[in-house]
């Protein structure tokens, strides 16, 4: 399969990811919950942080607990989303409850996943802080790889009921999809940065014409919508990539070369 064919595959999976919203609009509910959670969990996390600082006299325990809860919650929701995408790919009508039930079925592996990637995140943060400029570059690069690995492990756990360990072992088959992964991460995702730049310019124009409040409201709403869409596309893209290129399953409307 040639280079152009692999670019074609990545673009088709990306377009199909957007098309899935039209197939079943309930797929957008999980990304909305994930974004709203960022605001709703601030107060409980603050209470946990302060409480652990008082009880344990060491705030680091509260930080770890908050990180673990946040990682677990986000992973749980992404797992539900991945299962919902899988059901739509099979031509079924999906529901949020269906995704949640599947995530609950794999809750043990989701917890292990959350702990492992929390530890990876802490180690990368330490490298950034103590490694200087080179350390930050290395940590950022490793962070990208860790993110990709996580997005490949998740559908393997949820869709095929593999354990976390078995899903990690299956990563060796992901080499078949490296061109499509690289195209998405290097070629498609940076488009978001470009749209953010132009949106910022528009916000500056709003600020000059109408003052700070309309500009701030517009830019904040844009960031919220962007977060929802990015979460949806990321999870849907990697779920479809896993189904078609690793599991070799047929997805209606997605014809790869």
N, C-alpha and C positions, 0 to 999 in steps of 0.2 A: 504494500500500500504506500503510495507516494505522499510527499509532504503536503501537496495541495489537498489531497483526500483527507488528511488528518485535520487540516484547517477547516475543511468543509464539515467534518464530523463535529468539531468543537462549536462551530457557528450554528449548526442544526440543533445541537443539544441546548445551546443558549436560547435560541428562538423558541424551542419547544418548552423550555422552562417558563418563559413568559406566557406562552399559550395555555399552560396548565391553569392559570387563573381563570381563563374563560371556560375551561372544562368544569371546574368546581371552585366556586368562589370561597368556600369554607377553608381553602388552603391558606388564605391570608389571615385567618384568625390567630393562628399561633404566632406569626411574626408580630402582630399587633400586641398580643399578650406579652411577648418578650420585651418589647419597647416600653410598654406601660409598667412592666415589672421594675424597670430601672428606676422609675420614680416612686413606685409604691413601696419598694423594699428599703428605701433610704432610711426611714424612721426605725423599722425593726432592726436593721443592721447597726444603726447608731446605738440603739439600746443594748444590743449584744456586745458591741465594742466597749461601751462604758461599763456595762455590768461585769465583763471579764476583767477589765482594768481594776475595778473595785474588789472583786472576789479574789482574783489571782494576783492582783497587784502587778500585773504584767500585761500590757495592752496587746502584745504580739499574739497572745492566745486568741483574743477577740478578732484580730485581723485574719488569722488562719481559719477560724470558724466561719467568718463572713465570706472569705474566699471560697471555702469548701461549699457552703450553702449556695452561693451564687453560681459556682461551676456546676453543681448538681442540678439546680433548677433550670439553668440554660440548656444543659445536656439533656435533661428529661424532656423539655419542650422540643428541642431539635429532634429527639428520637421520635416523638409523637408526629412531628411534621414529616419526617422521612417515611414513616409508615403510611401516612395519609397520601403522600406523593406516590408511593408504591401501589396503593389501592386505585388511585386515579389512572396510573399507568396500565393497570389491568382492566380498565374500563368500568370500574365500580364507582358508585357514589360514596364518598368518604364523609366522615364526621370527626369533629374534634374528640368526641368521646371514644371513637374507635382508635384514634391515635394514642390517647391517654391510656386506654386499656392495654395496648401493646407495649407502651413504655413501662407500665406497671409490671407487666409480665417479665420484662428484662431489667427490673429496677436494680438488682444486684450488680449486674455488669455495668449499668449506667453509673453506679456509685464508684466502682473500681476505675472506670474511665475518668470520672471527675477527679478522683484523688491523684491518679497518675499525671494527668495534664495540669493539675494545680501545682504539683511538685515541679514539673517541667517549667511552668511559668515562673515559679519562684527562683529556680536555678538560672534561668535566662535573665531575670531581673538582677540577680547578683552579679552575673557576668557584665551586664550593662553598666552597673554602678562602679565596679572595681577594675574593669578592663580597659578603661579609657576609650579613645576613638575606635581603635581596632576591636576592642571588646564589644562595643555597641554594634559595630558592623556585623561581627560574627553572631551576636545574640539576635539581631534582626533577621539575619539569614536563616539561622536555626529556627527562629520563631515562625517564619514562613513555611519551612519544611514540616514543623510540628503541626501547624494548622492544617496543611494538606493531608498529613497522615491521619489526623483526627477526623477529618471530613470523609476519609475513605473507610476508617474503622467503624464509624457510626452506622452506616447502612448495612455493613456486613453483620453487625450484632443484631440489628432490629429486623431486617428483612429476612435473613436466613437463620435467625436464632442461634448464631454462633456465640460462644462465650467471648469475653474480651480477649483472652489469650489466643483463641482460635482465629479471631478476627485480625489480630496482629500478625499471626502466621500467614494469613491470606494476602498480606500486603505484597508478597513476592509476585503475585499475579497482576498487581497494579502497574507493573512496568509496561504492560501492553497498552496502557492508556496515558503514558507519559506525554506524548505530543498534545493530546487533548487537554491534559491538565496544565501544561506549560502555556498553551494558547489562551486558556481562560485566565490564568494568573498573571501572565505577562502582557497579553494582547487585549483582553476584554475588560478585566477589572479596572485597569488604569483609566478607562473611559469615565468612570465615576469621578475620579479626581478632576478630570477636565470639566465635567458638568458642574462640579462644586466650585471651581474657579470662576466660571461664567456666572453662576448663581450669586457668588460673592460680589462680583462686579455689579450685578443688577441690584443687590442689596445696598451697595454704596450709592448707586444712582437714586434709589428710594430715599436714602438718608439725606442726600443733598437736596432733593425736591420736597420731601414731606417730613423730614425730621427723623430722629432715632427710633421712635416707637414702631412705626410701620416697618422699618428696615429690620429691626430685631425680630418682630413677630414673623415676618416673611422668612427670614433666614432660619429661625428656630423650627418653624413648621416644615421647611424644606429638609432640615437635618432629620427630623422625626420620620418624615415620609421616606427619605433616603435610607434610613436605618431599617425600616420595615421591608422595603423592596430588596435591599442588599441581603438581609437575612433570608428572605424567601428565595431569591435567585441562587445564593450560595448553596443552601441546603438542597434545593430542587435540582440544580445542575449536577452536584456530586451524587445524588441518589440516582438520577437518570444515567449518569456516566457509569456508576457501579452496575446498574441493572443491565445496560446494553453492552459495555465493553469488557466487563469482568465476569458477570454471570451469563452473558450472551442471551439475555431475554429480549423478546420483541416488545417494543412499545408502540402502540398505535399512533400513527402520524409522524414517527421518527424513523427515517430511513437513512442509515449510515452506510458509508462505503467501506 
